[in-house]
Amino acid sequence: MRFTGNVPIYEELANYYRRLIQQGALIEGTALPSVREVALNERINPNTVVRAYSLLVEEGYVTSIPKKGYFVSSAKAVGNKGALAHALRALMEEGYSTDDIELALQDIREGKA
């Protein structure tokens, strides 16, 4: 894997595994490589890997099982929830506040947008 430096490494790592899951290369129940393995192979801090995996857990792409590892979640769990969380996070990283997002949603509901 090559890191571009355009975004934080943890986001690039999360994007890499997210794409693999979305493309079906990693199916439900598949174990992701251990934090230690990824950190050694990519020569990055294990905390960076944990942060990437935690992001995937938060988005519903991955489930964490203590002392076992990280596993691809069911397709149902991922569904639109993961894509929505990813889109909202991207908007917030672009500088939009939650108030901005809520106002935009209200405009959509009212047919103003």
Stockholm file with secondary structure:
# STOCKHOLM 1.0

chainA/1-113         MRFTGNVPIYEELANYYRRLIQQGALIEGTALPSVREVALNERINPNTVVRAYSLLVEEGYVTSIPKKGYFVSSAKAVGNKGALAHALRALMEEGYSTDDIELALQDIREGKA
#=GR chainA/1-113 SS CCCCSSSCHHHHHHHHHHHHHHTTSSCTTCBCCCHHHHHHHHTCCHHHHHHHHHHHHHHTSEEEETTTEEEECCHHHHHHHHHHHHHHHHHHHTTCCHHHHHHHHHHHHTTCC
#=GC SS_cons         CCCCSSSCHHHHHHHHHHHHHHTTSSCTTCBCCCHHHHHHHHTCCHHHHHHHHHHHHHHTSEEEETTTEEEECCHHHHHHHHHHHHHHHHHHHTTCCHHHHHHHHHHHHTTCC
//
